[in-house]
Amino acid sequence: MSTRFTGTFTQQEPIPEDGIEAALAVLRHGRLHRYNTAAGELSETALLEQEFAGFTGAKYALAVASGGYALGCALRAVGVKPGDKVLTNAFTLAPVPGAIAALGAQPVFVGVTEGLVIDLEDLEAKADQANVLMLSHMRGHLCDMDRLMAICTAHGVTVIEDCAHTMGAEWNGTPSGRFGAVGCFSTQTYKHINSGEGGFLITDDAEIAARAVMLSGSYMLYERHLAAPGPEVFEQIKYDTPNVSGRMDNLRAAILRPQLRALPEQAVRWNARFHTVEDGLRGTPGLTLIDRDARGRFVGSSIQFLLLDWAADKVQEVLRRCAARGVELKWFGGSEPSGFTSRYDSWRYAPSQPMPQSDRILRGIVDMRLPLTFSLEDCALIASIIRDEVGAVFQQA
Ligand SMILES: *Cc1c(COP(=O)(O)O)cnc(C)c1O
């Protein structure tokens, strides 16, 4: 009965051999800076941008130092100024409100539904408070993007998508990141492709793209980009766009290019793991699985469930019992932020109004990573452990 899981929830797969080879080639020639190219050479970073634009179908792509940098760069590129308000999700991770606060702007939090997506009623009610929405597709849950875009268009709200958890995901056949004016991605170790740190920004808007390239620290070397607008667009903005350095380098780009090519197959592997856990949890008394809209296609790199309306000490007991059997669960309901879990009322630099309906959901959210180093057997074992322990605590209640 008391089987234990012995895998590591933070262990990703190694960098693929072709990525290691490409990284060694960069180390051997020494031209790590993206604009440091030999005559006729196209940098790994420029090629990666071209490939990422192709992967998402965007006109323009910029590789940057982190996902958080991409978010801040996007806010600046669409013209957010200190003191402006920016709508964003109550359920997201700290770099999202952090990017807004870093500009001296102020987050206005929008609630979360039982489907773990942004509450579109609440968005509609708050849409007149800001000109920009930074929409976080938190943990890969995509809301009804058609309806969201209709609301934002009607209220003149520019959308920036935080796709840190949706690289490779789609809504109704359109890739995540392609609905808003800008899509932002992360290539940090715990996301879908891994360069330690890194990120992307995509857009179809030539002026936003040019501003983002200048912001990222291109000096006047923007002609070395392969997924940026022409020099005539830079002529318009180059004197009034500050340099806020945050470039990608060729070493990380070299590591990422093979991973980007492999992402569609990796997504299939992630989803097999996700469905194995989800199937194993289905029907557990007291545990609510998250309904997903069939129009969305996600990448199951993590799984969430709700222990809705459970007392905090009972949730903590489940976490303790699962941890004792090697299963690491994270909880968004804790009174203090811990690890990567925090929520809108933890970010005290950003004033917020209480949101009782969202609080009820946040108090119930349990979250678990699913690295690809787990086998399908591991996933079945993990589900059976959670099922046992949730069941045992639920019965006592
Ligand atoms: C990781 C993450 C980011 C930012 O990415 P970094 O590359 O770590 O800066 C943004 N939003 C969400 C939801 C994330 O999980």
The ligand as an SDF file (V2000), in Angstrom:
LIG
                    3D

 15 15  0  0  0  0  0  0  0  0999 V2000
    8.2690   31.4770  -16.0020 C   0  0  0  0  0  0  0  0  0  0  0  0
    7.1620   32.4010  -16.1940 C   0  0  0  0  0  0  0  0  0  0  0  0
    7.3530   33.6830  -16.7180 C   0  0  0  0  0  0  0  0  0  0  0  0
    8.6710   34.3470  -16.9330 C   0  0  0  0  0  0  0  0  0  0  0  0
    9.6720   33.6070  -17.3750 O   0  0  0  0  0  0  0  0  0  0  0  0
   11.2110   33.7660  -16.8870 P   0  0  0  0  0  0  0  0  0  0  0  0
   11.8870   33.2780  -18.1180 O   0  0  0  0  0  0  0  0  0  0  0  0
   11.3950   32.9370  -15.6830 O   0  0  0  0  0  0  0  0  0  0  0  0
   11.4710   35.2320  -16.6580 O   0  0  0  0  0  0  0  0  0  0  0  0
    6.2320   34.4510  -16.9760 C   0  0  0  0  0  0  0  0  0  0  0  0
    5.0070   34.0080  -16.7190 N   0  0  0  0  0  0  0  0  0  0  0  0
    4.7850   32.7930  -16.1850 C   0  0  0  0  0  0  0  0  0  0  0  0
    3.3760   32.3760  -15.9220 C   0  0  0  0  0  0  0  0  0  0  0  0
    5.8580   31.9620  -15.9010 C   0  0  0  0  0  0  0  0  0  0  0  0
    5.6330   30.7700  -15.3530 O   0  0  0  0  0  0  0  0  0  0  0  0
  1  2  1  0
  2  3  1  0
  2 14  2  0
  3  4  1  0
  3 10  2  0
  4  5  1  0
  5  6  1  0
  6  7  2  0
  6  8  1  0
  6  9  1  0
 10 11  1  0
 11 12  2  0
 12 13  1  0
 12 14  1  0
 14 15  1  0
M  END
$$$$
